[in-house]
């Protein structure tokens, strides 16, 4: 039996050796730099730039790219964001959500990433989509943000809080940079329990290592963590019904690309990180369908 000790447990990334925060940040940046084109060619496109699951509802049957954009709308409404508010996109990828907010509502947004390459790509995409004056990018750790106290109205974390070794460190920083009355919105995967058998742990390792994620928080503990870090009016919404089609879609993509993956591996055309990323397409489906992980959105106010 494998047991998570705490949300600081790094065994998910490496069973034998605990890595330092700096090493983990480098792993994350290296992963996304390697897999940038994988995402653009097999998952998202140059319009939505969405490195996240989609939100499927009755209005978007079988429309994968529309579902990816829907997720931005869901978070925007959940956090009750106004067009006049300044948003910090913590763990921004190449700027998909920040650009979407600027284009659709005119928000000023700052994208924060640990990858210099992502910041460069994000700046180019923002300019290409006509919002370069509204969106800027910074390279830094969102657990040690280079921003003044009370400088943002909203902290947005879409499938990025999982990259904090200690999720409380991220929430503490989010509270610090938010103005009074500001909100945090976190949408991510969460473990549903602490103990796993060997077969389950194998799939967990495949998934977390493949995405360079150090660990996941326990779903039932995250609300308490928000409150412990000063937030109030905490709410949680289960998004599994609206995310399951996206989870299934990722598995279908992995199955469809299996012959190409095998041939590319044999020819030495795929890096270790790209191959690990491919296998997440299968492992993530196992984690969700076996109820090892849940997919939720949390909002809270300072």
NORQUI-V658072 format. One record per residue. N is the residue number from 0. RES is the residue in one letter. SS is DSSP state (a for helix, b for strand, c for the rest). OMEGA is omega in whole degrees, -180 to 180 (NA if undefined). D_CENTER is the distance of its C-alpha to the mean C-alpha in Angstrom with 1 decimal. Layout:
N/RES/SS/OMEGA/D_CENTER, N/RES/SS/OMEGA/D_CENTER
This chain:
0/X/c/179/28.0, 1/X/b/-176/24.8, 2/X/b/173/23.8, 3/X/c/-179/20.9, 4/X/c/180/22.7, 5/X/c/179/20.2, 6/X/c/171/16.6, 7/X/c/-173/17.9, 8/X/c/-178/18.8, 9/X/c/-177/17.8, 10/X/c/179/19.7, 11/X/c/179/16.7, 12/X/c/180/16.4, 13/X/c/-176/20.1, 14/X/c/-175/22.7, 15/X/c/-170/25.4, 16/X/c/174/24.2, 17/X/c/-178/22.0, 18/X/c/177/20.3, 19/X/c/179/20.4, 20/X/a/180/17.6, 21/X/a/178/18.7, 22/X/a/179/18.7, 23/X/a/178/15.2, 24/X/a/178/14.1, 25/X/a/177/16.3, 26/X/a/-179/15.0, 27/X/a/179/11.4, 28/X/a/-179/13.2, 29/X/a/179/15.6, 30/X/a/-177/13.3, 31/X/a/177/11.6, 32/X/a/179/15.2, 33/X/a/-169/16.7, 34/X/a/-179/14.5, 35/X/a/-177/14.4, 36/X/a/174/17.3, 37/X/a/179/16.2, 38/X/a/-176/13.3, 39/X/a/-176/15.9, 40/X/a/-173/18.6, 41/X/a/-174/17.3, 42/X/c/-177/14.3, 43/X/c/174/14.2, 44/X/c/-175/17.0, 45/X/c/177/18.1, 46/X/c/-177/18.2, 47/X/c/176/14.8, 48/X/c/-170/12.8, 49/X/c/177/9.9, 50/X/c/-176/7.4, 51/X/c/177/6.2, 52/X/c/176/8.9, 53/X/c/176/11.9, 54/X/c/-176/14.0, 55/X/c/175/17.5, 56/X/c/-176/20.6, 57/X/c/-178/24.3, 58/X/c/-178/24.2, 59/X/c/179/21.9, 60/X/c/175/23.5, 61/X/c/178/22.6, 62/X/c/-173/20.9, 63/X/a/-176/17.6, 64/X/a/175/17.0, 65/X/a/178/18.1, 66/X/a/178/15.8, 67/X/a/178/12.7, 68/X/a/178/14.5, 69/X/a/-178/15.3, 70/X/a/177/11.8, 71/X/a/-179/12.2, 72/X/a/-180/15.7, 73/X/a/179/14.8, 74/X/a/-178/12.7, 75/X/a/180/15.4, 76/X/a/-180/18.1, 77/X/a/180/16.7, 78/X/c/178/16.6, 79/X/c/-177/20.0, 80/X/c/175/19.4, 81/X/c/-177/22.5, 82/X/c/-177/23.1, 83/X/c/-173/24.8, 84/X/c/180/22.0, 85/X/b/-173/20.0, 86/X/b/172/16.2, 87/X/b/179/14.1, 88/X/b/-173/10.7, 89/X/b/-173/9.2, 90/X/c/-165/6.9, 91/X/c/-173/8.2, 92/X/c/178/8.3, 93/X/c/169/11.8, 94/X/c/-177/12.1, 95/X/a/-177/11.7, 96/X/a/179/11.1, 97/X/a/179/13.5, 98/X/a/179/16.0, 99/X/a/179/16.0, 100/X/a/-179/16.8, 101/X/a/-178/19.5, 102/X/a/-172/21.0, 103/X/a/-175/21.2, 104/X/a/179/22.0, 105/X/c/179/23.0, 106/X/c/166/20.6, 107/X/b/-177/20.5, 108/X/b/174/17.0, 109/X/b/176/16.0, 110/X/b/-178/13.0, 111/X/b/-178/12.3, 112/X/b/176/11.3, 113/X/c/-177/12.9, 114/X/c/176/14.1, 115/X/a/-180/17.4, 116/X/a/177/17.2, 117/X/a/179/14.0, 118/X/a/178/15.8, 119/X/a/178/18.9, 120/X/a/-178/17.4, 121/X/a/179/15.8, 122/X/a/179/19.2, 123/X/a/179/21.0, 124/X/a/179/18.9, 125/X/a/179/19.4, 126/X/a/-180/23.1, 127/X/a/-179/23.5, 128/X/c/171/22.3, 129/X/c/-179/24.6, 130/X/c/-179/22.5, 131/X/c/-180/22.8, 132/X/c/-177/24.8, 133/X/c/-174/22.2, 134/X/b/174/19.0, 135/X/b/-175/18.9, 136/X/b/178/16.7, 137/X/b/176/17.0, 138/X/b/-178/16.3, 139/X/c/177/15.8, 140/X/c/-179/14.2, 141/X/c/170/12.7, 142/X/c/176/14.8, 143/X/c/-172/17.8, 144/X/c/-179/17.5, 145/X/c/-176/20.4, 146/X/c/179/21.0, 147/X/c/175/24.0, 148/X/c/172/24.1, 149/X/c/-178/23.7, 150/X/c/-180/22.6, 151/X/b/178/19.9, 152/X/b/-177/20.1, 153/X/b/169/16.5, 154/X/b/-173/13.4, 155/X/b/180/10.3, 156/X/b/-178/6.8, 157/X/b/-177/4.7, 158/X/c/-180/1.8, 159/X/c/-179/3.2, 160/X/a/179/6.5, 161/X/a/-178/6.7, 162/X/a/173/7.8, 163/X/c/177/10.7, 164/X/c/174/13.7, 165/X/c/-176/15.1, 166/X/a/178/12.9, 167/X/a/177/16.2, 168/X/a/177/16.3, 169/X/a/-178/13.3, 170/X/a/177/14.9, 171/X/a/179/18.2, 172/X/a/177/17.2, 173/X/a/179/15.6, 174/X/a/-177/19.0, 175/X/a/-174/21.0, 176/X/a/179/19.8, 177/X/b/173/20.1, 178/X/b/175/23.5, 179/X/b/-176/25.4, 180/X/b/179/24.3, 181/X/b/-177/20.8, 182/X/b/171/17.8, 183/X/b/175/14.4, 184/X/b/-177/11.9, 185/X/b/177/9.0, 186/X/b/-172/7.5, 187/X/b/171/6.2, 188/X/b/-178/8.5, 189/X/b/173/11.5, 190/X/b/178/14.7, 191/X/c/180/17.7, 192/X/c/-176/20.3, 193/X/c/-173/21.2, 194/X/b/-177/23.6, 195/X/b/175/23.3, 196/X/c/-174/25.9, 197/X/a/-179/26.1, 198/X/a/179/25.0, 199/X/a/-178/21.9, 200/X/a/179/21.1, 201/X/a/180/21.5, 202/X/a/177/18.9, 203/X/a/180/16.4, 204/X/a/179/17.2, 205/X/a/-177/16.9, 206/X/a/-177/13.4, 207/X/a/177/12.1, 208/X/a/-178/14.3, 209/X/a/178/13.5, 210/X/c/179/9.8, 211/X/c/179/11.2, 212/X/c/-178/9.6, 213/X/c/-179/12.6, 214/X/c/172/12.5, 215/X/c/176/11.3, 216/X/c/173/13.1, 217/X/b/-176/15.9, 218/X/a/-175/15.4, 219/X/a/-180/18.9, 220/X/a/-171/18.6, 221/X/a/177/15.7, 222/X/a/178/18.1, 223/X/a/178/20.6, 224/X/a/177/18.4, 225/X/a/-179/17.8, 226/X/a/179/21.6, 227/X/a/-179/22.4, 228/X/c/170/20.7, 229/X/c/-177/22.8, 230/X/c/175/21.0, 231/X/b/-176/23.0, 232/X/b/-179/22.9, 233/X/b/175/19.9, 234/X/b/179/18.9, 235/X/b/177/16.8, 236/X/b/176/16.6, 237/X/b/-179/16.1, 238/X/c/-178/14.4, 239/X/a/-179/15.5, 240/X/a/-178/18.5, 241/X/a/-178/16.7, 242/X/a/-172/13.9, 243/X/a/178/16.4, 244/X/a/179/17.7, 245/X/a/177/14.4, 246/X/a/178/14.2, 247/X/a/-179/17.9, 248/X/a/179/17.5, 249/X/a/177/15.2, 250/X/a/179/18.0, 251/X/a/177/20.6, 252/X/a/-180/19.3, 253/X/a/180/19.4, 254/X/a/-179/22.9, 255/X/a/-177/24.1, 256/X/a/-176/23.1, 257/X/a/179/24.6, 258/X/a/179/27.9, 259/X/a/179/26.4, 260/X/a/-178/24.2, 261/X/a/-179/27.4, 262/X/a/-180/29.5, 263/X/a/176/27.2, 264/X/a/-177/26.9, 265/X/a/-179/30.7, 266/X/c/-180/31.3, 267/X/c/-177/29.0, 268/X/c/-179/26.8, 269/X/c/175/23.4, 270/X/c/177/22.0, 271/X/a/180/21.1, 272/X/a/179/17.4, 273/X/a/178/17.6, 274/X/a/177/19.5, 275/X/a/178/17.2, 276/X/a/179/14.3, 277/X/a/-175/16.9, 278/X/a/174/17.6, 279/X/a/180/14.2, 280/X/a/177/15.1, 281/X/a/-175/17.9, 282/X/a/-178/16.6, 283/X/a/179/13.6, 284/X/a/178/16.4, 285/X/a/-177/18.5, 286/X/a/-178/16.2, 287/X/a/-177/15.8, 288/X/a/176/19.4, 289/X/c/179/20.9, 290/X/c/173/19.2, 291/X/c/180/17.8, 292/X/b/174/14.4, 293/X/b/180/13.8, 294/X/b/-170/11.2, 295/X/b/172/11.8, 296/X/b/178/11.6, 297/X/b/171/13.3, 298/X/b/180/15.3, 299/X/b/-176/17.9, 300/X/b/175/20.4, 301/X/c/NA/22.0
